[in-house]
Every structure is written in C-alpha cells, then in structure tokens.
Amino acid sequence: MMDEKSFNKIASIVLIAILVILTFLILKPILISVIFALVLSFIFYPVHKKLVSWVKNKNLSALIICLVLLLIIILPIFFMIPTVVKQTFEVYKYIQAADVLAPFKTFFPSFFIRYLSRTCRHLIITMNIIMNIIISRYCISIETANS
C-alpha cells in the first residue's frame, strides 16, 4: 500500500501535468502568433536601433517599423486581389463551358450511364450554386465598397 506522503506526491505531479496540458491547449492558438512576433522582433531589433539613432525617439522608430511591415504585408495582397478575382471568374466560365463528362463517356460508357451521369449532374449543380453564392457576395461587397 501507498502511504499518504507518496500518494500526495503522485497526486500533485498528476495535477500539475494536467494543468500544464490544459494551459497548453488554451494557449495553443496564441502560440504561433507569439512565436512569429518574437521572430519579427529579433529580426527588426537592429533596424530599430539604427532608426533610433537617426530619429532620436524610440516610439517613432517603432511606429515607422510597424508601418513599413504593414506595407510589406498589405501591398502584395492589394495587388493580388484583382488577379485572383479575375482568375476565379475565368475558372467559373471554363467550368460552365467545359464538357467534363466527355472523357468518362468514352472510357466507361456502361458505368457512366448507370451512376456517373447522375452524380456529375448533381456535382455540377452544386458547383454552380456555390459559384453563384461567391459571385453574389463579391458583387455585394463591391457595391457596398463603392457606396
């Protein structure tokens, strides 16, 4: 049998282990952001020191670095959005015009007749519904942005 002292020791170790695991599960969504922030601060600390020597104000130097980082992140996204939207519309037009079922009809005619035609029709209808929803939401967001 275990005496009370060893039981208390094991119970406290198990309790601490459970608390550590629960703490990790709670902090898991934040950890990636914290690690990314630590990497960025490590990378930009020399830039900050150099900028402080020029500007003579730590806060202004940090603000300048933050603005530059925002520009580095936002500008490529800003220029890529029209291309992504254009390609989305092109894919939508291609899917509408393409005969996706033709290769299946040639290679698997009996299977196609029984199962695939029904399934593909449902798939194409579902894809049309999804694309219509995406396009309508995009058009609504453009209209609200222009208003």
N, C-alpha and C positions, 0 to 999 in steps of 0.2 A: 504494500500500500504506500501511497504517497503521503508524505507529511504535509502539513499546512504551508510550510515555507517554500517547498518546491512547487506546490500547486499554485501559490501566489506568483512565483517567478514565471512559470509557464503561462499562466493566465495573463499576466501583464505583457509578456512577449507577444502572445497571440493578439491581444487587444491593440498593441502598438502596430503590429503588422497589418491588422485590419484598418486601422486609422490611416496608415501610410498609403495603403491601396485605395481607400476611399478618397483621400486627398489627391492622389494622382488622377483618379477618374474625374474629379471635379475640375482640376487644373489642366487636364489634357487639351481641351480646346484652346486654351490660352497659351500653352507652352510653345507652340510653333511661332506665334506672334512675338513672344518674349525672346525666343532664340534668334529670330530674324532681326529684332530690334538690337540685340546685343551684337550681332554681326555687323549691322549697319553702323552702330556707334563705334565699334572697333575700327572699321574701315575709314570712317569720316572724322575720327578724332584728330589725325594730323592736319587735315584740311581745316578743321575748326581752329586749331592752334595757330595756323598760318593766317587765317582770316581774322582772328582776334588781334594779331599783331598789326594788321593793316587797319582794321575798323576801330579798335580800342574799346569794344563793347561786346561782352560775351553773349548777351541776349540777341543783339542784332546779328552777330555771326551765326548763331543757331537758327535764327529766322531765315537768313539767306540760304543756309544749307538745306533747311526744310523746303523752302520754295524751289530750289534747284532740283531736289529729289522729286517733288511733286511734278515738276515739269518733265523730268526724265520718265516718270511713270505715266503721266496723263497724255503727253503729246503723241506717243506712238499709238495709244488706244484711240485718240481722237482722229488720227489719220487712217486707222484700220477700219473703223466702223463703216464708212461708206462702201469700202471694198467688200466687207463681209455681207452687208445688206444686199449689194448688187449680186454677189455670187449666190446668195440664198434665193433671190428671185430667179436667177438663171437655172439653178438646180430644180426649183419648182416648175419652171417652164419645161425643162428637159423631162422631168418625171411625167408631166402631163402629156407630152408629145411622144415619148418613147413607148415602144411596144415591148414591155418587159416579159410578156408571156411567150413570145415567138420562139426563143431557144428551147423552152420547156415543151412546147407543142411538137417540135421536130424530134427531140430525143426521147421523150416519154409520152407518146400520144395516148395510150390507154390510161396511164396514171393521171395524166392531165385531165382527161375527160371526167374521170370519177371524182378526184379530190382537189387537185390543184387549182382548177378554174374557180371553184367556189371560194377557196382560201385566198387566192390572189385578188379576186374581186373585192372581198372584204378588206384585205390589206390596202388596196388602192383607195377604197372609200375612206378608210381610217386615215391614211396619209393625206388625202385631200382635206378632210376635216381638220386635222392638226395644222396643216399649212394655212388653211383659211383663218384659223384662230390666230396663228402667229402673225399673218399679214394684217389682219384687222387690228390686233393690238399694236403693231408697229405703226399703222396708219393713224390710229387714235393718239399714240404718243407723239407723232409728228404734228398732228393737228393741235394738240394742247401746247406743244412747244412753240408753235408758230403764233398762237393766240396771245 
